């Protein structure tokens, strides 16, 4: 559950939504992969997820720098309040980031319409967690999905 000081990543991210060593050619394909993983978890069509991500990306890129992006969207008619998807790409892709560096670590968040008011707060907590340089170096050093999940959900 989310509290005022930090977020328990394992409360929003499952092992099934954590994938490493993903091969894709571009940002669009990475977002499609994320949409497919989230759709399985949320039991909705990937197109709904993909459209939510694209709606947000049209407002500006969600690439936050250091090879990290946080695509996100608001999903209507879902029972889960917050769902995360984490993928590590085998080769970085251009993502129109603030530092103009390609992205290989993507943590996507999907928030239900009813929790939309907490969107920015949750995003900031996850971004703070992800931008720890020890964490993202460790994430880049493993190919195994279980190890990726363990690393990203550790409480340090």
N, C-alpha and C positions, 0 to 999 in steps of 0.2 A: 504494500500500500504506500501511497505517497504521503510524506509528512513535510513539515515546514522547512526542514534543514537539508534534506537530501532525498534522493529517489532510490528505491530498491529496483535495480534494473530487472531482476528476475520476476518482478511483479508485472512487468509489461512485455518482456521478451521470453520466448520459449525456445527450447533447443530446436524445434522444428522450423522456427523462423530465423535460424542462425546458419548461414552458409558461407563457406570459404572457398577460395580458389575458383571463383566464378569467372568464366571467360565470356566477354562480350565486347562488341566493337565500339559502342557509343553510349551516351547518356540515356537515350531513349530505350535501348535494350536493357540497361541496368534497371531503369524504372519499371519496365515490363516484368522483369524477374522478381523485383520487390512486390509488384502487384499480384503476381501469381502466388507467392508465399503468403502474403497477407490474406488473400481471398480464401485460401484453404483454411486458414485459422479462423477467419470471420464467417466462413460459410456463405460467401456472396461471390458474385462474378468478378473476375479480375478487371473487367472494364470499368466497374464502379470505382475501384481503387485507383486505377490508372488515371481516370478522369479527375479524381480528387487531387492527385499529385500534380497533374498538368495545370489544373486551375491555380494552384499555389505557385507553381514554377513560372507561370505567365506574369505573376506579380514581381518576380525577381528570383534569381538563382538561390538555391538553398545550400550552395557550396560555402562552407565556413572557413576554409583554409587548411593548410597542412595536409592536404590530400583527403579531407573529410567533408562529407555532405550529409545534410539532414533533411531529406525530402519528407514532406508531411502533408496531411490533408484531413479534412473533416468528413466523416462518414455518417450518413443518415441511416436510421433504422438498423442499428447494430446494438446488441445487448452488452457487448464488451465495451467498457469505458475507454480504455487505452490499449492499443496493440502496437508492439514494436517489431521491426524486422531489421536484422543486421546482415549485411553481406560484405565480404572482402573480395575484391576483384583480383584476379591473377595479374592483370596488367591495367594500370590506371587509364581512365578515359577523361577527355576534356569535359568539364562540367560548368564552365563559366563562373569560377570561384572568385572570391574577393582578392586572392593573391595570384590569380591566373595559373595556378598549378593544377595538374590533373588529379583526379580523385580515385582512390582505391578502397576507402572505407566509407560505407554508407549505412547510416542508422536512420531508418524511416519510422515515423510515428503516425499513427492514425487514431484520431480522437473522435468519440461519438458526438453527435450534434448537441446532446444534452450536457456535455462537459466542455464545450467549445470555449467557455470563458476561462478555463485553466490552461488553454493551449500554449500561450507564450511562457507561462511559468514552467510547465513541464518541459518544453523545448529548451529553456535556459538551463534547467537542472541537468538534462541529458548532455547538452553541449559542454557544460562545465566538466562533466565526467569524461567525455570523449577527448577533450583537448588536453588531458594530462599526457605529456609526452612519453612517460614511461609506459602508460597503457597503450597508446597507439603504436609504439615500437613493438611491444609484445604481441599485439594483434597482427601486426605485419609479419611476425616471425613464425607463425604457425599456419598450417594448411588444414588441420583437423577441425571439423565442426564442433565436436565436444570440447576440445581445448579452447576454441574461440569463445564458446559460450561460457566456459568456466572463467576465462580471463575477464570478459566484459561484465560478468555478474559478480565478481569478487567485491567484497566490501573492504576497502582499504582506507 
